[in-house]
């Protein structure tokens, strides 16, 4: 891999690959020698990276992106560079993944790319071009996670996105910004966890309203459908039927919920059929 920053070449001295639990592979390439233990468990933190004045590092999340027609291809979900002066640049890119096992090595070939500055970036950083190209072979670090949450597999519900079934590992019912919402996730989630979590392939956010509650809105997000891991597709015409075995959000006991129907989210066909046992969050 060839890295250049502000017109100068940067020697690549370490390349590591790891997982946050889903299908996405995270690459971290640095101008300094690093090892797996230097990667911080908490997403968004550099850990031991960037502590020396010469440490310039490049992050990339590559995922098997699912297209609306059901086909898949490896693409870059997000990338950024960071240097000692706090430079933070987004990088639209394409990638060819040759080996994606994080327990061994990961090989990925990047096209030559020039990043676009993030909105609000100081002018002095916008003038510094960064380019990346070529093949990188990264040492696999396995799974690195900030916290372990027990899975609660929901085997009685079938959720399909673009015709592909996704196994639901947690179901949570909570108060959202616009009313009660049921969150079905492909990765384990704590009931009251409202933060975006890295490593989630798919997540359905089912908004409820009324008494008895009905589905009034639907959101879909996840690393496998969106280049931006913080964004989501939404619709106010969800087309889902919903029934609850009792009043919702009255206590913290699990509640049985039944869902059935289909929806279209920005061209992605989504279907839900079956029952879930949802944890209820009584906190704010």
Beta strands, then each sheet from edge to edge (+ up, - down):
strand 1: 2-5
strand 2: 8-10
strand 3: 14-19
strand 4: 25-30
strand 5: 57-66
strand 6: 72-82
strand 7: 89-90
strand 8: 95-100
strand 9: 105-114
strand 10: 116-117
strand 11: 130-143
strand 12: 157-161
strand 13: 164-166
strand 14: 170-176
strand 15: 179-185
strand 16: 203-209
strand 17: 214-221
strand 18: 233-235
strand 19: 240-244
strand 20: 255-265
strand 21: 268-280
sheet 1: 2+ 1- 11+ 3+ 4- 5+ 6- 7+ 10-
sheet 2: 2+ 1- 11+ 9- 8+
sheet 3: 13+ 12- 21+ 14+ 15- 16+ 17- 18+
sheet 4: 13+ 12- 21+ 20- 19+
end
